[in-house]
Amino acid sequence: MLRVGLTGGIGAGKSEVARLLASYGAVIVDADLIAREVVEPGTPGLAAVAAEFGEKVLTPEGALNRPALGVLVFADEESRRALNAIVHPLVRARSAELERAAGDSAIVVQDVPLLVEGAMMDQFDVVIVVDASPATQLDRLVRLRGMPEADARGRMAAQATREQRRAAADVIIDNDGPREALEPQVRAVWKQLEERAAVATRKP
């Protein structure tokens, strides 16, 4: 099995890269999706979040009120650390379970937004960073996602810097340009991953 960590700043286009890799045959383990799964109603994760932050982060139906929680954690470093301490171990455990199910010959791409922030680089054979300039990230968040500019800037500031992500990368995919410029890069990276996986499989 080849274990690949995929990351990038918010608005950099990491999800599109994951979609392309999946279309080529990668097994995608999406940390964002898992992070939602582990705090669904009735889970120990949601109970722990409610105990930490109070009923104000729950909807009247008892589900997680993500906007309310987002306001808390993106404005306060201590709150963000407290949330991460609850959610990250649950996400890691579920990710490992999905990875084991993929099989020994798989190329498993773990889509991890906070890979650099969590210093998880050593957990992977290859770390891919999807890179875009802060100006491009901000434009995508505001223009395409409809996010208020202040919120977009706050979310970007809460993540690792562009320089930190690039320093952690084994492979950098430039996504500052149009979407049609992205696919050839991702296909070339996929070929490299296939070659590396084949070498790993042949080793005794």
Secondary structure, 3 states (H helix, E strand, C coil): CEEEEEEECCCCCHHHHHHHHHHHCCEEEEHHHHHHHCCCCCCHHHHHHHHHHCHHHECCCCCECHHHHHHHHHHCHHHHHHHHHHHHHHHHHHHHHHHHHHCCCCEEEEECCCCCCCCCHHHCCEEEEEECCHHHHHHHHHHHCCCCHHHHHHHHHCCCCHHHHHHHCCEEEECCCCHHHHHHHHHHHHHHHHHHHHHHHHCC
